[in-house]
């Protein structure tokens, strides 16, 4: 583990002239990330479901912001966002996510949690990839280490749905997606990097409805939202190797300053990562444009 205990958002480099897209950036960690990157000169595009709330959230903040509609759980919305994009994109931050929600299907008939956390970001990244010049940052969770994937039922159609298990599996899928994406980028000779960021346990509203939210009361185990966002900011701006995993330094990766850590063993399986890519591509391809 390589620790950067003194690194804070005050250490961000000048990003003047850089363009960043952050999904789900209307609140929480995404909004903090957007605010800090814009503060140091980036043009920040917020891809959000509620454009009005996002505009209100960034009103008056220093920097250049643009708000565009994007619901990553809706593949039609993802395709529309990608189709409308013109020019280069330096950095894509796949931040939008949901946690431990009841079983539900999207307009495309996909499992809502899997679509929000993995399927939609997979499609968005692959559609924008030829325009990305620097890196893709995927926001995952330490809970990916408890994740189990069933590639024959990635979309929870035959198994009994379990909200927490679906969350853990989706975050493992994020880790494996980064692994396979980096393999493909390296094989193609691309300088673009795929990087993972875990905020640890950040006290946001993500798990407010979940039984797991009890941990947010244990402040000695958790990060403030500002500190949780540091992992994302570090992964987005520092010179780290492809497929790096940035997370807090503290025990269990729950809290602390950003550090280069390692994902769980299942997240390092290249064969599983390749099969997941194919299964996800098949799932996305089965949804008519």
Secondary structure, DSSP 8 states (H G I E B T S, - for coil): -EE-TT--GGG----TT-EEEEETTTSHHHHHHHHHHHHTT-EEEEEES-HHHHHHHHTT-SSEEEEEE--TT-HHHHHHHHHH--S-EEEEEE-----S----B-TTS-BHHHIIIIIHHHHHHHHHGGGEEEEEEEEE-GGGGG----GGGTTSSSS---HHHHHHHHHHHHHHHHHHHHHHHHHTT---EEEEEE--SB-SSTTTTSGGGGGGG-GGG-B-HHHHHHHHHHHHHS---TT-EEEESSGGGSSSSEEEE---GGGG-HHHHHHHHHHHHHHHHTS--
